[in-house]
């Protein structure tokens, strides 16, 4: 099954590899890699939150009884 964290890690790993390959200044390299790590943490948290909200919405929607809501007999 699709795992968003694996995809996020893959993309961020590619960014880090690019930085490590093409950025020569150690201070800039360190700052950029820290930024990539911060992006990964934020994106993972956002995906986790969205997944939890969607799961809760689906749970509540399965409990929904349209007949009671619309007063259908």
ROSE-4610 file (N, C-alpha, C; in Angstrom, 1 decimal, always signed):
// ROSE-4610
residu = [X/X/X/X/X/X/X/X/X/X/X/X/X/X/X/X/X/X/X/X/X/X/X/X/X/X/X/X/X/X/X/X/X/X/X/X/X/X/X/X/X/X/X/X/X/X/X/X/X/X/X/X/X/X/X/X/X/X/X/X/X/X/X/X/X/X/X/X/X/X/X/X/X/X/X/X/X/X/X/X/X/X/X/X/X/X/X/X/X/X/X/X/X/X/X/X/X/X/X/X/X/X/X/X/X/X/X/X/X/X/X/X/X/X/X/X/X/X/X/X/X/X/X/X/X/X/X/X/X/X/X/X/X/X/X/X/X/X/X/X/X/X/X/X/X/X/X/X/X/X/X/X/X/X/X/X/X/X/X/X/X/X/X/X/X/X/X/X/X/X/X/X/X/X/X/X/X/X/X/X/X/X/X/X/X/X/X/X/X/X/X/X/X/X/X/X/X/X/X/X/X/X/X/X/X/X/X/X/X/X/X/X/X/X/X/X/X/X/X]
num = [1/1/1/2/2/2/3/3/3/4/4/4/5/5/5/6/6/6/7/7/7/8/8/8/9/9/9/10/10/10/11/11/11/12/12/12/13/13/13/14/14/14/15/15/15/16/16/16/17/17/17/18/18/18/19/19/19/20/20/20/21/21/21/22/22/22/23/23/23/24/24/24/25/25/25/26/26/26/27/27/27/28/28/28/29/29/29/30/30/30/31/31/31/32/32/32/33/33/33/34/34/34/35/35/35/36/36/36/37/37/37/38/38/38/39/39/39/40/40/40/41/41/41/42/42/42/43/43/43/44/44/44/45/45/45/46/46/46/47/47/47/48/48/48/49/49/49/50/50/50/51/51/51/52/52/52/53/53/53/54/54/54/55/55/55/56/56/56/57/57/57/58/58/58/59/59/59/60/60/60/61/61/61/62/62/62/63/63/63/64/64/64/65/65/65/66/66/66/67/67/67/68/68/68/69/69/69/70/70/70/71/71/71/72/72/72/73/73/73]
x = [+0.8/+0.0/+0.9/+0.3/+1.1/+1.3/+2.6/+2.9/+3.5/+2.8/+3.2/+4.6/+4.8/+6.1/+7.3/+7.2/+8.2/+8.4/+7.4/+7.5/+8.1/+7.7/+8.3/+9.8/+10.2/+11.6/+12.4/+11.8/+12.5/+12.8/+11.7/+11.9/+12.9/+12.8/+13.7/+15.2/+15.3/+16.6/+17.3/+16.5/+17.0/+17.4/+16.7/+17.1/+18.4/+18.6/+19.8/+21.0/+20.8/+21.8/+22.2/+21.3/+21.6/+22.4/+22.0/+22.7/+24.2/+24.3/+25.6/+26.5/+25.9/+26.7/+27.2/+26.3/+26.5/+26.9/+26.6/+26.9/+28.3/+29.2/+30.6/+30.8/+30.1/+30.4/+29.7/+30.5/+29.9/+28.8/+28.9/+27.9/+26.6/+26.7/+25.4/+24.9/+25.7/+25.2/+24.5/+25.0/+24.4/+23.0/+23.0/+21.7/+20.7/+21.1/+20.1/+19.6/+20.5/+20.1/+19.1/+19.4/+18.5/+17.1/+17.1/+15.8/+15.1/+15.8/+15.1/+14.6/+15.3/+14.8/+13.5/+13.5/+12.3/+11.1/+11.4/+10.3/+9.7/+10.6/+10.1/+9.3/+9.7/+8.9/+7.6/+7.5/+6.3/+5.3/+5.9/+5.1/+4.5/+5.3/+4.8/+3.7/+3.9/+2.9/+1.6/+1.7/+0.5/-0.2/+0.5/-0.1/-0.8/-0.1/-0.7/-2.0/-2.0/-3.2/-4.3/-4.0/-5.0/-5.6/-4.7/-5.2/-6.1/-5.8/-6.6/-8.0/-8.0/-9.2/-10.1/-9.5/-10.2/-10.8/-10.0/-10.5/-11.7/-11.6/-12.8/-14.0/-13.8/-14.9/-15.6/-14.8/-15.3/-16.1/-15.6/-16.2/-17.6/-17.6/-18.9/-19.9/-19.3/-20.2/-20.9/-20.2/-20.8/-21.9/-21.8/-22.9/-24.1/-23.9/-25.0/-26.2/-27.3/-28.6/-29.4/-29.4/-30.0/-31.5/-32.1/-33.6/-33.9/-33.2/-33.4/-33.2/-32.1/-31.7/-32.7/-33.2/-34.2/-35.6/-35.8/-37.1/-37.9/-37.2/-37.8/-38.4/-39.6/-40.4/-40.2]
y = [-1.2/+0.0/+1.2/+2.3/+3.6/+4.1/+4.5/+5.1/+6.4/+7.5/+8.9/+9.2/+8.6/+8.9/+8.4/+7.3/+6.8/+7.7/+8.2/+9.1/+10.4/+10.9/+12.2/+12.0/+10.8/+10.6/+10.5/+9.9/+9.7/+11.1/+11.9/+13.3/+14.1/+14.1/+14.8/+14.3/+13.0/+12.4/+12.9/+13.0/+13.5/+14.9/+15.7/+17.1/+17.2/+16.3/+16.3/+15.9/+14.9/+14.4/+15.5/+16.3/+17.4/+18.4/+18.8/+19.8/+19.3/+18.0/+17.5/+17.4/+17.2/+17.1/+18.5/+19.5/+20.7/+21.9/+21.8/+22.9/+22.6/+23.5/+23.3/+23.9/+24.9/+25.6/+24.8/+24.4/+23.6/+24.2/+25.5/+26.3/+26.3/+26.6/+26.7/+25.3/+24.3/+22.9/+22.5/+22.8/+22.4/+23.1/+24.4/+25.2/+24.6/+24.3/+23.8/+22.4/+21.5/+20.2/+20.3/+21.3/+21.5/+22.0/+22.8/+23.2/+22.1/+21.2/+20.0/+19.1/+19.0/+18.2/+18.8/+20.2/+20.9/+20.7/+20.7/+20.5/+19.1/+18.1/+16.7/+16.6/+17.2/+17.1/+17.8/+18.9/+19.6/+18.8/+18.4/+17.6/+16.4/+15.6/+14.4/+14.7/+15.8/+16.2/+16.6/+17.3/+17.7/+16.5/+15.6/+14.4/+13.6/+13.5/+12.7/+13.3/+14.7/+15.4/+15.2/+15.4/+15.2/+13.8/+12.8/+11.4/+11.1/+11.7/+11.5/+12.2/+13.4/+14.1/+13.3/+12.8/+12.1/+10.8/+10.1/+8.9/+9.2/+10.3/+10.6/+11.0/+11.7/+12.1/+10.9/+9.9/+8.7/+7.9/+7.8/+7.1/+7.8/+9.1/+9.8/+9.7/+9.7/+9.6/+8.2/+7.2/+5.9/+5.7/+6.6/+6.5/+7.4/+8.2/+9.1/+8.4/+8.8/+8.2/+9.3/+9.2/+10.2/+10.2/+9.1/+9.1/+9.9/+9.9/+10.7/+12.2/+12.4/+13.8/+14.5/+13.8/+14.4/+14.1/+13.4/+13.0/+12.2/+11.2/+10.3/+9.2/+8.8/+7.7/+6.5]
z = [+0.0/+0.0/+0.0/-0.5/-0.6/+0.8/+1.1/+2.4/+2.1/+2.5/+2.2/+2.9/+4.0/+4.7/+3.9/+3.2/+2.4/+1.2/+0.6/-0.5/-0.1/+1.1/+1.6/+1.9/+2.5/+2.8/+1.5/+0.4/-0.8/-1.5/-1.5/-2.1/-1.3/+0.1/+0.9/+0.8/+0.6/+0.5/-0.8/-1.9/-3.1/-3.0/-2.2/-2.0/-1.3/-0.3/+0.5/-0.3/-1.2/-2.1/-3.0/-3.5/-4.4/-3.7/-2.5/-1.7/-1.4/-1.0/-0.7/-1.9/-3.1/-4.3/-4.8/-4.8/-5.5/-4.6/-3.3/-2.4/-1.8/-1.9/-1.5/-0.1/+0.3/+1.6/+2.7/+3.7/+4.7/+5.5/+5.8/+6.6/+5.8/+4.5/+3.7/+3.5/+3.3/+3.2/+4.4/+5.6/+6.9/+7.0/+6.7/+6.8/+5.8/+4.6/+3.6/+4.1/+4.6/+5.0/+6.2/+7.1/+8.3/+7.8/+6.7/+6.1/+5.5/+4.8/+4.2/+5.3/+6.4/+7.6/+8.2/+8.3/+8.8/+7.8/+6.5/+5.5/+5.7/+5.9/+6.0/+7.3/+8.4/+9.6/+9.5/+8.9/+8.7/+7.7/+6.7/+5.7/+6.3/+7.0/+7.7/+8.7/+9.5/+10.4/+9.7/+8.6/+7.9/+7.3/+6.7/+6.2/+7.3/+8.4/+9.6/+10.0/+10.1/+10.6/+9.6/+8.3/+7.3/+7.2/+7.4/+7.5/+8.6/+9.8/+11.0/+10.8/+10.2/+10.0/+9.0/+7.9/+6.9/+7.5/+8.4/+9.0/+9.9/+10.6/+11.5/+10.7/+9.6/+8.8/+8.2/+7.7/+7.1/+8.2/+9.4/+10.5/+10.8/+10.8/+11.1/+10.0/+8.7/+7.6/+7.5/+8.0/+7.9/+9.0/+10.0/+11.0/+10.6/+9.6/+9.2/+8.6/+9.1/+8.7/+7.9/+6.6/+5.8/+6.0/+6.3/+6.6/+7.8/+8.8/+10.0/+9.7/+9.0/+8.7/+7.8/+6.8/+5.9/+6.2/+7.3/+7.8/+6.7/+6.1/+5.1/+5.8/+5.4/+6.0/+5.3]
